């Protein structure tokens, strides 16, 4: 506590310690003494002397491998750099101290590091980050209520609250500091009294501000820190000015200027001293580097001499074995080249087989997806008919009609399955089109017939405007898959009594098939996915009768149209239906 209340006495104690340790070659002890002396000079505002002592302490700490003393010296350097306004460099040093104390698990030193970072962020203007560091410091000190550092943390927290505009919390923190009679020093007392005086001044309570300011001035004089004296005399001058006591105001303004000039002169002295110190350190580093270079060069020469001597001794043996190895190597290379050629040939053959197998596996996977997708709808229809029969939904007449529908559905499903299997067998080496001339309206009629049950069940109306002699060049099975998916979607998303309309147009290059429905339409967010060139899979949505899907339909339509030189466009508005426009290559006359 002496270092905070009586600078001269503290320096006297440190000087005695240095004298006693003069003949003791203990770098750890010297590091401690210089760190303590640096702290005394820092508290009294003699920053250049403080910096010199911290640098010397750091050298002794490194020599002694004393981690704690090294951290204290680094922390001191960071404090001086922060006073100089070199915030980034100071911050990097404080963070290095944090890392050291995390490894030591030292709560008090971690609190001190966070406290210093809180001051730094406060001076930099980041009040939120400053408060975070100060709260962290307070948390680390929870189990150390009698540490003087608690007062320092509370004082700085009060200052940040003041700058944030929370004057009530700021006042509470300052009063908490002044009420701690056990650990309160003149340094912290001055800070708290000055803060409270500033708060009273800003609230225009000039009498209370004057009382607190005088008490702060008396405390500052006792410990002699010019920074505190300059600040409180400036505040007293402003208080007296508001009270219209201009003689006293002038007196304290003169004192403030004198202390300010002193700080300014000290600042210039510190800058010059630090510059000289940096130059000296740079020269020492250069000398050290040159010395290390000379040592390295000498070691390199010695190694070279030893190496040359060994080379002379073993050169004869080396030549003999070299010649022998050359002959053996040539024989071995000839044999190795033959083996490498055989291995390369075998590797190429295996790669070709692997490539073929991979392509076949991909083709099988895709074909299975297509077959399962296209069989889902007719199988569901058969299943639905059988379930309705089992639950007794049909009269005798309805049952006969249902059996006819079931027979038609099974026959159509069998034809579809046979076509798909024959087509899949041809596609085992990859999904490729096998184009032929196909009558488009006839294919559409076949697909509509296959969906008779679904259309009848949902009471839908169909308008197929059949045109004659509309032939296109396309893979017939892929065409059926395209038409089945789009008509299946129209049925799925059109409510009862809705309309599905199919008609045709032609231009010079394409036969254009229009498939329109009066259903629920497609959400706008999927329009670009359908009309775009990418093969994006549209998420499956349940139909108006809760029909399930897989999300593969539109993807297959786009892929097969592209493979056959066609194109797909879609127009839709939610609640008003969907219009698919298919472009097929026309047979040129």
C-alpha positions in Angstrom: 0.0 0.0 0.0 3.0 2.3 0.5 3.5 2.6 -3.3 0.0 4.1 -3.6 0.2 6.5 -0.6 3.8 7.6 -0.2 5.9 7.7 -3.3 9.2 8.8 -1.7 9.0 6.2 1.1 8.2 3.4 -1.5 11.3 4.5 -3.6 13.4 4.4 -0.5 12.4 0.9 0.3 13.1 -0.3 -3.2 16.5 1.4 -3.2 17.4 -0.4 0.1 16.3 -3.7 -1.5 18.5 -3.0 -4.6 21.5 -2.2 -2.3 21.0 -5.5 -0.4 20.7 -7.5 -3.6 23.7 -5.9 -5.3 26.1 -8.8 -4.4 23.5 -11.5 -4.8 23.5 -13.0 -8.3 19.9 -14.0 -8.3 18.1 -12.9 -11.5 14.6 -13.8 -10.1 15.2 -11.5 -7.1 16.4 -8.7 -9.4 13.4 -9.2 -11.6 11.1 -8.7 -8.6 12.9 -5.6 -7.4 12.9 -3.9 -10.8 9.2 -4.8 -11.3 8.4 -3.3 -7.9 10.4 -0.1 -8.7 8.6 0.1 -12.1 5.2 -0.1 -10.4 6.2 2.8 -8.0 7.3 5.0 -10.9 4.2 4.1 -12.9 1.8 5.1 -10.1 3.6 8.4 -9.5 3.4 9.2 -13.3 7.1 8.8 -14.1 6.5 6.6 -17.1 9.9 6.7 -18.7 11.6 5.5 -15.5 8.8 2.9 -15.1 9.4 1.6 -18.7 13.2 1.2 -18.1 12.6 -0.8 -14.9 10.1 -3.1 -16.6 12.4 -3.8 -19.5 15.3 -4.6 -17.1 12.9 -6.8 -15.0 11.9 -8.7 -18.2 15.6 -9.4 -19.0 16.2 -10.8 -15.5 12.9 -12.8 -15.7 13.9 -14.4 -19.0 17.4 -15.2 -17.6 15.8 -16.9 -14.5 13.0 -18.5 -16.5 10.6 -16.9 -14.0 7.2 -16.9 -15.7 5.3 -14.8 -13.2 8.0 -12.1 -13.1 8.1 -12.1 -16.9 4.3 -11.6 -17.0 4.5 -8.7 -14.5 7.2 -7.0 -16.5 5.1 -7.4 -19.7 2.0 -6.1 -18.0 4.0 -3.0 -16.8 5.2 -2.4 -20.4 1.6 -2.6 -21.6 0.5 0.0 -19.1 3.2 2.5 -20.1 2.4 1.9 -23.8 -1.3 2.5 -23.1 -0.4 5.9 -21.4 1.5 6.7 -24.6 -1.6 6.0 -26.7 -0.1 2.9 -28.5 -3.3 0.9 -27.9 -2.8 -1.8 -30.4 0.7 -2.7 -29.2 -0.5 -2.5 -25.5 -3.5 -4.7 -26.3 -1.3 -7.4 -27.8 0.9 -7.4 -24.7 -2.1 -7.7 -22.4 -3.4 -10.6 -24.4 0.0 -12.3 -24.1 -0.2 -11.8 -20.3 -3.7 -13.4 -20.4 -2.4 -16.5 -22.1 0.4 -16.8 -19.5 -2.0 -16.5 -16.6 -4.6 -18.9 -18.1 -1.8 -21.5 -18.2 -1.0 -20.7 -14.5 -4.7 -20.6 -13.6 -4.0 -17.5 -11.5 -7.4 -15.8 -10.9 -6.0 -12.5 -9.4 -3.5 -12.0 -12.3 -6.3 -12.8 -14.8 -8.4 -10.2 -13.1 -5.6 -7.7 -13.4 -5.2 -8.4 -17.1 -8.9 -8.0 -17.8 -8.9 -4.8 -15.7 -6.1 -3.4 -17.9 -7.9 -4.4 -21.1 -11.0 -2.7 -19.7 -9.0 0.6 -19.2 -7.6 0.2 -22.7 -11.0 -0.2 -24.4 -12.4 2.7 -22.3 -9.6 4.9 -23.5 -10.2 3.7 -27.1 -13.9 4.5 -26.8 -15.4 1.0 -26.8 -17.5 1.3 -23.6 -19.4 -2.0 -24.1 -16.2 -4.1 -24.5 -14.6 -2.1 -21.7 -17.5 -3.1 -19.4 -17.2 -6.8 -20.4 -13.5 -6.9 -19.4 -14.3 -5.1 -16.1 -17.1 -7.5 -15.2 -14.7 -10.4 -16.0 -12.1 -8.9 -13.7 -14.8 -8.6 -10.9 -15.8 -12.2 -11.4 -12.2 -13.5 -11.0 -12.0 -11.5 -7.8 -15.1 -13.0 -6.2 -13.0 -15.1 -3.8 -10.6 -12.3 -3.0 -12.7 -9.5 -1.5 -9.8 -7.9 0.4 -7.6 -7.4 -2.7 -6.8 -3.7 -3.4 -7.5 -4.6 -7.1 -11.3 -4.7 -6.2 -11.2 -0.9 -5.6 -9.4 -0.3 -8.9 -12.0 -2.3 -10.8 -14.9 -0.5 -9.1 -13.4 2.9 -9.7 -12.9 2.2 -13.5 -16.4 0.5 -13.7 -17.9 3.7 -12.2 -16.1 5.8 -14.8 -17.5 3.7 -17.6 -21.0 3.8 -16.2 -20.6 7.6 -16.1 -19.6 7.8 -19.7 -22.5 5.4 -20.6 -24.8 7.9 -19.0 -25.8 5.7 -16.0 -25.0 8.3 -13.3 -26.8 6.4 -10.5 -24.7 3.2 -10.9 -21.5 5.3 -11.3 -22.2 7.1 -8.0 -22.9 3.7 -6.3 -19.6 2.3 -7.4 -17.6 5.4 -6.3 -19.3 5.3 -2.9 -18.5 1.6 -2.6 -14.8 2.4 -3.1 -14.8 5.1 -0.4 -16.5 2.9 2.1 -13.7 0.3 2.0 -11.6 1.4 4.9 -9.3 -1.6 5.0 -7.7 -1.5 1.5 -8.4 2.1 0.4 -5.3 4.0 -0.8 -4.9 7.7 -1.5 -4.6 6.8 -5.2 -8.0 5.1 -5.4 -9.5 7.6 -2.9 -8.5 10.5 -5.2 -10.0 8.7 -8.3 -13.3 8.1 -6.5 -13.6 11.5 -5.0 -12.8 13.2 -8.3 -15.4 11.0 -10.0 -18.1 11.9 -7.5 -17.2 15.6 -7.7 -17.6 15.4 -11.5 -21.0 13.8 -11.1 -22.2 16.5 -8.7 -20.8 19.2 -10.9 -22.7 17.8 -13.9 -25.9 17.7 -11.8 -25.2 21.4 -10.9 -24.8 20.5 -7.2 -21.8 22.9 -6.9 -21.5 23.0 -3.1 -21.3 19.2 -2.9 -19.0 19.1 -5.9 -16.7 21.6 -4.2 -16.5 19.6 -0.9 -15.7 16.4 -2.8 -13.2 18.2 -5.1 -11.3 19.7 -2.1 -11.1 16.3 -0.5 -9.8 14.8 -3.8 -7.2 17.6 -4.2 -5.9 16.9 -0.6 -5.6 13.2 -1.3 -3.9 13.8 -4.7 -1.3 16.2 -3.1 -0.4 13.5 -0.6 0.5 10.8 -3.2 1.9 13.4 -5.8 0.6 12.0 -9.1 0.6 14.9 -11.6 -2.1 13.3 -13.7 -4.6 13.2 -10.8 -3.5 16.7 -9.7 -4.0 18.1 -13.2 -7.5 16.6 -13.5 -8.8 17.7 -10.1 -7.4 21.2 -10.3 -9.1 21.6 -13.7 -12.4 20.4 -12.1 -12.0 22.8 -9.1 -11.4 25.7 -11.5 -14.7 24.9 -13.3 -16.6 24.6 -10.0 -15.3 28.0 -8.7 -16.2 29.5 -12.0 -19.8 28.3 -11.8 -19.9 29.7 -8.2 -18.6 33.0 -9.6 -15.5 32.9 -7.3 -13.2 33.9 -10.1 -10.1 34.4 -8.0 -10.1 30.8 -6.8 -11.1 29.7 -10.3 -8.1 31.4 -11.8 -5.8 30.0 -9.0 -6.8 26.4 -9.7 -6.7 27.0 -13.5 -3.1 28.1 -13.1 -2.3 25.0 -11.0 -3.9 22.8 -13.7 -1.9 24.4 -16.4 1.3 23.9 -14.4 0.6 20.3 -13.8 -0.4 19.9 -17.5 2.8 21.5 -18.6 4.7 19.2 -16.3 3.0 16.2 -17.9 3.7 17.6 -21.3 7.4 18.0 -20.5 7.5 14.6 -19.1 5.8 13.3 -22.2 8.5 14.8 -24.4 11.2 13.5 -22.1 9.7 10.0 -22.3 9.5 10.1 -26.1 13.2 11.1 -26.4 14.2 8.5 -23.8 12.1 5.8 -25.5 13.7 6.7 -28.8 17.2 6.4 -27.4 16.2 3.1 -25.7 14.9 1.7 -29.0 18.1 2.7 -30.8 20.2 1.1 -28.1 18.1 -2.1 -28.2 18.3 -2.1 -32.0 22.1 -1.8 -31.8 22.3 -4.6 -29.3 20.1 -6.8 -31.5 22.3 -6.1 -34.5 25.4 -7.0 -32.4 23.7 -10.1 -31.2 22.7 -11.1 -34.8 26.3 -10.5 -36.1 27.7 -12.5 -33.2 25.3 -15.4 -34.0 26.3 -15.2 -37.7 30.0 -15.4 -36.8 29.4 -18.4 -34.5 27.2 -20.1 -37.2 29.9 -19.5 -39.8 32.6 -20.9 -37.6 30.6 -24.0 -36.9 29.9 -24.4 -40.6 33.6 -24.2 -41.5 34.5 -26.8 -38.8 31.8 -29.2 -40.1 33.1 -28.6 -43.7 36.6 -29.6 -42.7 35.4 -32.7 -40.9 33.2 -33.6 -43.9 36.1 -33.1 -46.4 38.4 -35.3 -44.3 35.8 -38.1 -44.3 35.3 -37.7 -48.0 39.0 -38.2 -48.6 39.0 -41.4 -46.5 35.9 -42.9 -48.1 36.3 -41.7 -51.7 38.2 -44.9 -52.8 35.5 -47.1 -51.3 32.8 -44.9 -52.9 34.2 -45.1 -56.4 34.4 -48.9 -56.2 30.9 -49.4 -54.9 29.6 -46.8 -57.3 30.9 -48.6 -60.4 29.5 -51.9 -59.0 26.1 -50.3 -58.3 25.9 -48.7 -61.7 26.1 -52.2 -63.4 23.5 -53.7 -61.0 21.3 -50.7 -61.4 21.3 -51.0 -65.2 20.3 -54.6 -65.0 17.6 -53.8 -62.4 16.2 -50.9 -64.5 15.8 -53.1 -67.5 13.8 -55.7 -65.5 11.8 -52.9 -63.7 10.8 -51.3 -67.0 9.4 -54.6 -68.3 7.4 -55.1 -65.1 6.2 -51.4 -65.1 4.8 -51.8 -68.6 2.9 -55.0 -67.6 1.6 -53.3 -64.5 0.5 -50.1 -66.5 -1.3 -52.3 -69.1 -3.1 -54.2 -66.3 -3.9 -50.9 -64.5 -5.4 -49.4 -67.7 -7.6 -52.5 -68.1 -8.8 -52.4 -64.5 -9.6 -48.6 -64.8 -11.7 -49.3 -67.9 -13.6 -52.1 -66.1 -14.2 -49.8 -63.1 -15.4 -47.0 -65.3 -17.8 -49.4 -67.1 -19.1 -50.8 -63.8 -19.6 -47.3 -62.3 -21.6 -46.2 -65.4 -23.7 -49.4 -65.3 -24.4 -48.9 -61.5 -25.5 -45.3 -62.1 -27.7 -46.4 -65.0 -29.3 -49.2 -63.0 -30.0 -46.8 -60.1 -31.6 -44.2 -62.4 -33.6 -46.9 -64.3 -34.9 -48.3 -61.0 -36.0 -44.8 -59.9 -37.8 -44.3 -63.2 -39.6 -47.6 -63.2 -40.6 -47.3 -59.5 -41.8 -43.8 -60.1 -43.9 -44.6 -63.1 -45.5 -47.7 -61.6 -46.5 -45.9 -58.4 -49.6 -44.3 -59.8 -51.2 -47.3 -61.5 -50.4 -49.6 -58.6 -52.0 -47.1 -56.2 -55.1 -47.1 -58.4 -55.3 -50.9 -58.3 -54.7 -50.8 -54.5 -57.4 -48.1 -54.1 -60.0 -50.2 -56.1 -59.3 -53.3 -54.1 -59.5 -51.4 -50.8 -62.9 -49.9 -51.8 -64.1 -53.4 -52.8 -63.0 -54.8 -49.4 -64.8 -52.1 -47.5 -68.0 -52.7 -49.4 -68.3 -49.3 -51.1 -69.6 -50.8 -54.4 -73.1 -51.8 -55.3 -73.5 -54.8 -57.7 -73.6 -52.5 -60.7 -70.7 -50.4 -59.4 -68.8 -53.6 -58.6 -69.0 -54.8 -62.2 -67.8 -51.4 -63.5 -65.1 -51.4 -60.9 -63.9 -54.9 -62.1 -63.8 -53.6 -65.7 -61.8 -50.6 -64.6 -59.5 -52.9 -62.5 -59.0 -55.2 -65.5 -58.2 -52.2 -67.8 -55.8 -50.8 -65.1 -54.0 -54.1 -64.6 -53.7 -54.6 -68.4 -52.4 -51.1 -68.9 -50.0 -51.5 -66.0 -48.7 -54.8 -67.5 -48.2 -53.1 -70.8 -46.4 -50.2 -69.1 -44.2 -52.6 -67.1 -43.2 -54.6 -70.2 -42.4 -51.5 -72.1 -40.4 -50.1 -69.2 -38.5 -53.3 -68.7 -37.7 -53.7 -72.4 -36.6 -50.1 -72.5 -34.5 -50.5 -69.3 -32.8 -53.5 -70.8 -31.7 -51.4 -73.7 -30.5 -48.7 -71.4 -28.1 -50.7 -69.2 -25.0 -49.0 -70.5 -26.5 -45.6 -69.8 -29.8 -43.8 -70.3 -29.7 -42.8 -74.0 -32.6 -42.1 -76.3 -33.6 -44.6 -79.0 -35.6 -42.2 -81.3 -38.3 -43.4 -83.7 -41.3 -41.9 -85.4 -44.2 -41.7 -82.9 -47.8 -40.4 -83.2 -48.0 -37.8 -80.4 -51.9 -37.6 -80.0 -52.2 -41.4 -80.0 -49.6 -41.7 -77.2 -51.5 -39.1 -75.2 -54.8 -41.0 -75.7 -53.1 -44.2 -74.4 -51.8 -42.4 -71.3 -55.3 -40.9 -70.6 -56.8 -44.4 -71.0 -54.3 -45.7 -68.4 -55.5 -42.9 -66.0 -59.2 -43.7 -66.5 -59.7 -44.8 -62.9 -58.1 -41.7 -61.4 -60.0 -39.4 -63.7 -63.3 -41.0 -62.9 -62.6 -41.3 -59.2 -62.0 -37.5 -58.9 -64.9 -36.7 -61.3 -62.6 -34.8 -63.6 -63.4 -33.6 -67.2 -60.9 -34.1 -70.0 -60.8 -32.2 -73.3 -58.3 -33.9 -75.6 -58.4 -32.0 -79.0 -56.9 -34.8 -81.1 -55.2 -33.6 -84.3 -54.3 -35.9 -87.2 -50.9 -36.8 -88.6 -48.8 -35.2 -85.8 -45.7 -37.4 -85.8 -42.5 -36.6 -83.9 -39.0 -38.2 -83.6 -38.5 -39.3 -80.0 -37.8 -42.3 -77.8 -41.3 -43.8 -77.4 -40.8 -45.0 -73.8 -39.3 -41.7 -72.7 -42.2 -39.8 -74.4 -44.7 -41.9 -72.4 -42.8 -41.2 -69.2 -43.0 -37.4 -70.0 -46.7 -37.5 -70.8 -47.6 -39.8 -67.9 -45.8 -37.5 -65.4 -47.5 -34.3 -66.6 -51.0 -35.7 -66.9 -50.5 -37.5 -63.6 -49.6 -34.2 -62.0 -52.6 -32.5 -63.6 -54.9 -35.2 -62.1 -53.1 -35.0 -58.7 -53.4 -31.3 -58.3 -56.9 -30.7 -59.8 -59.8 -30.9 -57.4 -63.1 -32.7 -58.2 -65.1 -31.6 -61.2 -62.0 -29.8 -62.6 -60.9 -29.7 -66.2 -57.7 -31.1 -67.9 -57.3 -29.8 -71.5 -54.8 -31.0 -74.1 -54.3 -29.5 -77.5 -51.5 -29.1 -80.1 -49.9 -26.4 -82.3 -46.9 -26.5 -84.8 -44.3 -24.2 -86.1 -41.4 -24.7 -88.5 -39.2 -26.7 -86.1 -41.4 -28.0 -83.3 -44.7 -29.7 -82.5 -46.1 -27.9 -79.4 -48.2 -29.8 -76.9 -50.3 -27.8 -74.3 -51.4 -29.6 -71.1 -53.6 -27.3 -69.0 -55.4 -27.9 -65.8 -57.8 -25.9 -63.5 -56.0 -27.1 -60.3 -54.3 -25.4 -57.4 -51.3 -24.1 -59.3 -47.6 -24.2 -58.4 -46.0 -21.9 -55.8 -44.1 -19.0 -57.3 -40.8 -20.0 -55.6 -40.6 -23.1 -57.8 -41.2 -21.4 -61.2 -37.6 -20.6 -61.8 -36.5 -24.1 -60.8 -38.9 -25.6 -63.4 -38.3 -23.1 -66.2 -34.5 -23.0 -65.6 -31.9 -25.1 -67.3 -30.7 -26.8 -64.1 -32.1 -30.3 -63.2 -33.4 -29.3 -59.8 -35.6 -31.7 -57.9 -38.9 -30.1 -56.8 -40.0 -31.1 -53.3 -43.0 -33.5 -53.3 -46.4 -32.0 -52.4 -49.5 -34.0 -51.6 -52.4 -33.7 -54.1 -55.9 -32.5 -53.6 -57.0 -36.0 -52.6 -53.9 -36.4 -50.4 -52.0 -38.3 -53.2 -48.3 -38.9 -52.4 -45.4 -38.2 -54.8 -41.6 -38.6 -55.0 -40.5 -35.2 -56.5 -38.9 -37.0 -59.4 -41.6 -36.3 -62.1 -40.6 -32.8 -63.3 -36.9 -33.7 -63.1 -37.5 -36.8 -65.4 -39.6 -34.7 -67.8 -36.9 -32.1 -68.2 -34.1 -34.6 -68.6 -35.9 -36.7 -71.2 -37.0 -33.6 -73.2 -33.4 -32.4 -73.3 -32.1 -35.9 -74.4 -34.6 -35.8 -77.3 -33.9 -32.2 -78.4 -37.1 -30.8 -76.9 -37.9 -28.1 -74.3 -40.3 -27.4 -71.4 -42.0 -24.2 -70.4 -44.5 -23.7 -67.5 -47.0 -21.0 -66.6 -49.0 -21.1 -63.4 -50.8 -19.0 -60.9 -51.7 -20.3 -57.4 -55.4 -21.2 -57.3 -55.9 -20.8 -61.0 -54.2 -23.9 -62.5 -51.1 -24.8 -64.4 -50.1 -24.8 -68.1 -47.3 -26.9 -69.3 -46.0 -26.3 -72.9 -43.9 -29.1 -74.4 -41.7 -28.7 -77.5 -41.0 -31.8 -79.6 -38.8 -32.0 -82.7 -41.0 -32.0 -85.8 -40.4 -34.4 -88.7 -39.2 -32.2 -91.6 -41.0 -32.8 -94.9 
